[in-house]
Amino acid sequence: MKLGFLKYLFIVLIVISCSNDDPATTSNTPEIISVESFGGSNNDSAQSVIATIDGGYAVMGYTQSNDGDITDKQDTSFDFWVIKFNAQNIIEWQKTYGGSADDRGNCIIQTSDGGFALLGFSFSDDIDVTNNEGLQDFWLVRLDAFGNLLWQKSYGFEGADSGISIIETNDQGFLLSGIIDVTASGGQGATNKALQKHAGGDYWLLKVDEVGSLEWSNYFGGNFTDTPYGIIQKENNGYLILGSSDSSDTDISNNLGSYDFWLIDVAPDGTLISEKSFGGTQIDEGRAIIATPDGNYLLAGDTRSNDVNISSNNGGADLWLAKVSPSGNLIWERNIGGSNFDVARAIKSSKNGNFILAGSSRSSDVDVASNKGQNDAWVLKIDGNGEVIWERTIGGSNIDFAYDVAQLNDGSIIAVGDTTSDDGDIIVNKGFTDLLVIKIEN
């Protein structure tokens, strides 16, 4: 009888041990609360998402549609599109902004007064857009908390000048970043700088006040293509700007090969303090930068290299993380991905010193658990050392991207992008490309 009891106890312990292991493995991976597509019969995309002070969130991108979910648009030109959700995931309002030509939104922020600022580019000079200086301009739009247009301004010259990122600065003004065609501008675009005729596109920074009046502007780059993506303001009111560059001259002192992560440190008045390239001999593109709790910075993007600063590569392209000091020294680096193409497009702070990232993946091996089609939206959570806590792919059998991510007040995570699928995780497709909103539990 005693032997029988011991045998029973042994079996129970095994069952308890196994049942404890399984939830620990699965509980690290959060559940998807909802996957929703929005749009009409043409092309619609989300490029940016922010958590709002009321516990909800706002999504911004662009739409070519004038039917379906788009209710205030007459033609099929591209317009900025903003959708405001409350904390219960219900749409409070959605509006489009633009003119009769091609206008596409890239970034939304909530301003200190509770309204919003939008940045992208515009080819228009009518309807909501009062002027256009050339082929395409930076277009800055200010909204109140309900989406009503307060004011808007265009900045640019004769070429293709495209706004990509915006932050509200400590003085309640704004810093805008994007691309300037310096050749087409004839060297214009720098407030306190002798005319320089760079080729290709350069980083272009514009500091404006709270009503959009220009305080200074400056451009940085070389004779090839230099594109800024992530910007942050430092404690000393200067700025760090991260992007990618394939130049090896003018402002770029140490190109490592093809495209590099290119990080520049700019003084409060727009003067270049320092610059540094990170990467290897192949294509490496920096997309996002964030300050870490210990006073350093985390850079995110993708790499096709496996040399110089890149210690390894799992496939065609990996998500690449690099932690750097304020002086630009590389502290550590990590690559995450599988045997195909895996990239990061955004990084945001999470709780307990962790971070969340959004991007896309074509892999289903190594660091990526699964892939549902040609390309999936990809959301990850990492710790402060760059180690993956969990990762999820979301998509269908076609092409699905995530471009931005935010964590809401309740801890849930919103990732946004676009989709061409109508199966798998995507319930419906309303046109060519739909705006995609993914909600993941904490």
HELIX and SHEET records of a PDB file:
HELIX    1   1 LYS A    2  SER A   27  1                                  26    
HELIX    2   2 VAL A  182  SER A  185  1                                   4    
HELIX    3   3 LYS A  351  GLY A  353  5                                   3    
SHEET    1   A 4 ILE A  32  PHE A  38  0                                        
SHEET    2   A 4 ASP A 434  ILE A 440 -1                                        
SHEET    3   A 4 ILE A 413  THR A 419 -1                                        
SHEET    4   A 4 ASP A 400  GLN A 407 -1                                        
SHEET    1   B 4 ASP A  44  ALA A  51  0                                        
SHEET    2   B 4 TYR A  57  THR A  63 -1                                        
SHEET    3   B 4 ASP A  79  PHE A  85 -1                                        
SHEET    4   B 4 ILE A  91  TYR A  97 -1                                        
SHEET    1   C 4 ASP A 103  GLN A 110  0                                        
SHEET    2   C 4 PHE A 116  SER A 122 -1                                        
SHEET    3   C 4 ASP A 137  LEU A 143 -1                                        
SHEET    4   C 4 LEU A 149  TYR A 155 -1                                        
SHEET    1   D 4 SER A 162  GLU A 168  0                                        
SHEET    2   D 4 PHE A 174  ASP A 181 -1                                        
SHEET    3   D 4 GLY A 201  VAL A 208 -1                                        
SHEET    4   D 4 LEU A 214  PHE A 220 -1                                        
SHEET    1   E 4 ASP A 226  GLN A 233  0                                        
SHEET    2   E 4 TYR A 239  SER A 245 -1                                        
SHEET    3   E 4 ASP A 260  VAL A 266 -1                                        
SHEET    4   E 4 LEU A 272  PHE A 278 -1                                        
SHEET    1   F 4 ASP A 284  ALA A 291  0                                        
SHEET    2   F 4 TYR A 297  THR A 303 -1                                        
SHEET    3   F 4 ASP A 318  VAL A 324 -1                                        
SHEET    4   F 4 LEU A 330  ILE A 336 -1                                        
SHEET    1   G 4 ASP A 342  SER A 349  0                                        
SHEET    2   G 4 PHE A 355  SER A 361 -1                                        
SHEET    3   G 4 ASP A 376  ILE A 382 -1                                        
SHEET    4   G 4 VAL A 388  ILE A 394 -1                                        
END                                                                             
